[in-house]
Amino acid sequence: MVFWAKPGRYLWTQEALERVQYYANKIGKTNNEIRMLIFGDGAGSDSLYFASKGFQVDYFDVPGSVTFEFAMKRFEGYGLLGNSIRTINDYHSCLNQSYDIVISFEVLEHLAEPMTIIKDISQMLRTGGIALITDDFGDITHHLPTHLKTNAKYLGQTPFLFLKQKMALSWYSTQTLFKPMEFVKVTKISLRNWFSLLHDHNVRSLFLSQYSNKLARFIDKLAYIKA
């Protein structure tokens, strides 16, 4: 919760709100009419934020976990549980291509099979819907024990991973390390989509950063260098 309140992190949510409102205007829906899922929202701060802006929010995190139960108490405390915020207990019920928007911040790096979840996000969205995503695949330190080392190989590949699941990069923030990124679900992908990613300097830079990250992790394993 402290991290969520920091200016850099809070900016993600503010920029996501701008993109969501832009999208709602584009498709001619009011905030209340938008179907939104906030996936892996932990203590529920983003759900509370969007509910306060007039959105109907579906919240999903691990049912029965301490974090989940804490979020429920927060929603109840604000009088939003079952009203502006609905909890999803059955994960598979999300995979019905009914959401206009899926928001998932700093979730993928914690999961054993992030590629499966990216595919699932595609299944959550209707065609033309958008996903607003951040990840932290490259931040593998002892301070962050739930960031899986096995996911470090995905550093810089997020736009390509989403494109493989028919979600094309449509926007990204240039303010805070390209977070969040926005992906739109399309009916099919083409070579033009791939060339568009390769032509983007920031996307290329992110992709190439995986190699410097691998070198840094290799050096970190060398005991004599540490000494």
C-alpha positions as CSV (number, residue, x, y, z in Angstrom):
1,M,0.0,0.0,0.0
2,V,2.9,2.3,0.7
3,F,4.3,1.5,-2.8
4,W,1.0,2.2,-4.4
5,A,0.9,5.7,-2.8
6,K,4.4,6.7,-4.1
7,P,4.2,9.3,-6.8
8,G,5.8,7.1,-9.5
9,R,3.4,4.2,-8.8
10,Y,0.4,6.5,-8.4
11,L,1.2,8.0,-11.8
12,W,0.5,4.6,-13.4
13,T,-3.0,4.6,-12.1
14,Q,-3.6,8.2,-13.2
15,E,-2.3,7.5,-16.7
16,A,-4.4,4.3,-16.8
17,L,-7.5,6.4,-15.9
18,E,-6.8,8.8,-18.8
19,R,-6.5,5.9,-21.2
20,V,-9.6,4.2,-19.9
21,Q,-11.6,7.5,-20.2
22,Y,-10.2,8.0,-23.7
23,Y,-11.3,4.5,-24.6
24,A,-14.8,4.9,-23.1
25,N,-15.3,8.1,-25.2
26,K,-14.0,6.4,-28.3
27,I,-16.6,3.5,-28.0
28,G,-19.4,5.8,-26.7
29,K,-19.8,4.3,-23.2
30,T,-20.1,6.0,-19.9
31,N,-17.8,5.1,-17.0
32,N,-20.6,3.1,-15.4
33,E,-21.1,1.1,-18.6
34,I,-17.5,0.0,-19.0
35,R,-16.8,-3.6,-18.0
36,M,-13.5,-3.6,-16.2
37,L,-11.5,-6.4,-14.5
38,I,-8.6,-5.5,-12.2
39,F,-6.5,-8.7,-12.1
40,G,-4.2,-9.3,-9.2
41,D,-5.0,-6.1,-7.4
42,G,-3.8,-7.3,-4.0
43,A,-4.9,-4.9,-1.3
44,G,-7.5,-3.4,-3.7
45,S,-6.1,0.1,-4.1
46,D,-6.6,0.3,-7.9
47,S,-10.1,-1.2,-7.5
48,L,-11.0,1.5,-5.0
49,Y,-9.5,4.2,-7.2
50,F,-11.5,3.3,-10.3
51,A,-14.7,2.7,-8.3
52,S,-14.3,6.3,-6.9
53,K,-14.3,7.5,-10.5
54,G,-17.6,5.9,-11.3
55,F,-16.5,2.6,-12.8
56,Q,-18.0,-0.8,-12.1
57,V,-15.0,-2.9,-11.1
58,D,-14.5,-6.7,-11.0
59,Y,-11.7,-7.5,-8.5
60,F,-9.6,-10.7,-8.7
61,D,-6.8,-11.9,-6.5
62,V,-6.1,-15.3,-4.8
63,P,-9.4,-16.1,-3.0
64,G,-9.0,-16.9,0.6
65,S,-5.5,-15.4,0.9
66,V,-4.7,-12.9,3.7
67,T,-4.4,-10.1,1.1
68,F,-7.8,-11.0,-0.5
69,E,-9.5,-11.0,2.9
70,F,-7.9,-7.6,3.7
71,A,-9.2,-6.2,0.4
72,M,-12.7,-7.4,1.3
73,K,-12.6,-5.5,4.6
74,R,-11.5,-2.4,2.7
75,F,-14.3,-2.7,0.2
76,E,-16.8,-3.3,2.9
77,G,-15.5,-0.3,4.9
78,Y,-16.1,2.0,1.9
79,G,-19.5,0.5,1.3
80,L,-18.5,-0.6,-2.2
81,L,-18.5,-4.4,-1.9
82,G,-21.2,-5.9,-4.1
83,N,-22.0,-2.4,-5.5
84,S,-19.3,-0.6,-7.4
85,I,-16.8,-3.5,-6.7
86,R,-17.6,-7.1,-7.4
87,T,-15.2,-9.9,-6.4
88,I,-14.5,-12.8,-8.7
89,N,-14.0,-16.1,-6.9
90,D,-14.1,-18.4,-9.9
91,Y,-11.2,-17.5,-12.2
92,H,-12.5,-19.4,-15.2
93,S,-15.6,-17.2,-15.2
94,C,-13.4,-14.4,-16.3
95,L,-12.4,-16.1,-19.6
96,N,-15.6,-15.2,-21.5
97,Q,-14.3,-12.4,-23.7
98,S,-16.7,-10.0,-22.1
99,Y,-14.4,-7.3,-20.6
100,D,-13.8,-3.9,-22.2
101,I,-10.7,-3.4,-20.1
102,V,-8.3,-5.5,-18.1
103,I,-5.8,-3.8,-15.7
104,S,-3.0,-5.8,-14.3
105,F,0.0,-4.0,-12.6
106,E,3.1,-5.8,-11.5
107,V,1.5,-9.3,-11.5
108,L,3.2,-11.3,-14.3
109,E,6.6,-11.5,-12.6
110,H,5.1,-13.3,-9.6
111,L,3.5,-16.1,-11.7
112,A,5.0,-19.5,-12.6
113,E,3.4,-19.5,-16.0
114,P,3.1,-15.8,-17.2
115,M,2.6,-16.9,-20.8
116,T,-0.6,-18.8,-19.8
117,I,-1.9,-15.7,-18.0
118,I,-1.2,-13.5,-21.0
119,K,-3.2,-15.9,-23.1
120,D,-6.0,-15.8,-20.5
121,I,-6.0,-12.0,-20.6
122,S,-6.7,-12.3,-24.3
123,Q,-9.6,-14.6,-23.4
124,M,-10.9,-12.0,-20.9
125,L,-11.1,-9.2,-23.4
126,R,-13.7,-8.7,-26.1
127,T,-12.3,-7.9,-29.6
128,G,-11.3,-4.2,-29.5
129,G,-10.9,-4.2,-25.7
130,I,-7.7,-3.0,-24.1
131,A,-5.3,-4.3,-21.4
132,L,-3.2,-2.0,-19.3
133,I,-0.2,-3.8,-18.1
134,T,3.0,-3.4,-16.1
135,D,5.6,-6.0,-15.4
136,D,8.9,-6.2,-13.5
137,F,10.5,-9.3,-15.0
138,G,14.0,-8.0,-14.6
139,D,13.9,-7.0,-10.9
140,I,15.3,-10.1,-9.3
141,T,16.7,-9.3,-5.9
142,H,16.6,-10.7,-2.3
143,H,14.4,-7.7,-1.4
144,L,11.7,-9.1,-3.8
145,P,11.5,-12.8,-3.1
146,T,8.2,-13.3,-4.9
147,H,9.7,-12.2,-8.2
148,L,10.5,-15.5,-9.8
149,K,14.0,-15.9,-11.3
150,T,12.6,-18.2,-14.0
151,N,10.7,-15.2,-15.4
152,A,13.8,-13.1,-15.9
153,K,14.1,-14.5,-19.4
154,Y,11.0,-12.5,-20.4
155,L,12.5,-9.1,-19.6
156,G,11.9,-6.7,-22.5
157,Q,9.7,-9.1,-24.4
158,T,6.2,-8.1,-23.0
159,P,5.0,-6.4,-26.3
160,F,6.0,-9.4,-28.3
161,L,4.4,-11.9,-25.8
162,F,1.1,-10.0,-26.0
163,L,1.2,-9.7,-29.7
164,K,1.5,-13.5,-30.0
165,Q,-1.9,-13.6,-28.2
166,K,-3.5,-11.1,-30.6
167,M,-3.0,-8.1,-28.4
168,A,-1.2,-5.3,-30.2
169,L,0.7,-2.5,-28.5
170,S,-1.4,0.6,-28.9
171,W,0.2,3.0,-26.4
172,Y,2.7,3.2,-23.5
173,S,3.7,5.7,-21.0
174,T,7.0,7.6,-21.6
175,Q,7.0,8.9,-18.0
176,T,7.9,6.0,-15.8
177,L,9.9,3.3,-17.5
178,F,7.3,2.7,-20.2
179,K,4.7,1.7,-17.5
180,P,1.9,1.1,-18.1
181,M,1.7,-0.4,-21.6
182,E,-1.7,-0.6,-23.4
183,F,-2.6,-3.5,-25.7
184,V,-5.7,-3.8,-27.9
185,K,-7.2,-7.1,-28.7
186,V,-7.4,-7.6,-32.5
187,T,-8.9,-10.3,-34.7
188,K,-5.6,-11.2,-36.3
189,I,-2.0,-10.1,-36.4
190,S,0.1,-9.3,-39.4
191,L,3.7,-8.7,-40.3
192,R,2.9,-5.0,-40.0
193,N,2.3,-5.5,-36.3
194,W,5.7,-7.1,-35.8
195,F,7.5,-4.5,-37.9
196,S,5.8,-1.8,-35.9
197,L,7.3,-3.2,-32.7
198,L,10.7,-3.6,-34.2
199,H,10.6,0.0,-35.6
200,D,9.9,1.4,-32.1
201,H,13.2,2.6,-30.5
202,N,11.9,2.2,-26.9
203,V,10.6,-1.3,-27.6
204,R,13.9,-2.3,-29.1
205,S,15.8,-0.9,-26.2
206,L,13.6,-2.8,-23.7
207,F,14.2,-6.0,-25.7
208,L,17.9,-5.6,-25.8
209,S,18.0,-4.8,-22.0
210,Q,17.5,-8.6,-21.4
211,Y,21.1,-9.2,-22.5
212,S,22.7,-6.7,-20.1
213,N,20.4,-8.1,-17.3
214,K,21.7,-11.6,-18.1
215,L,25.3,-10.5,-17.9
216,A,24.6,-8.7,-14.5
217,R,23.0,-11.9,-13.1
218,F,26.0,-14.0,-14.3
219,I,28.5,-11.6,-12.7
220,D,26.4,-11.7,-9.5
221,K,26.9,-15.5,-9.3
222,L,30.7,-15.2,-9.4
223,A,31.9,-15.4,-5.8
224,Y,35.3,-13.9,-6.4
225,I,33.8,-10.8,-7.9
226,K,31.5,-10.4,-4.9
227,A,34.5,-10.8,-2.6
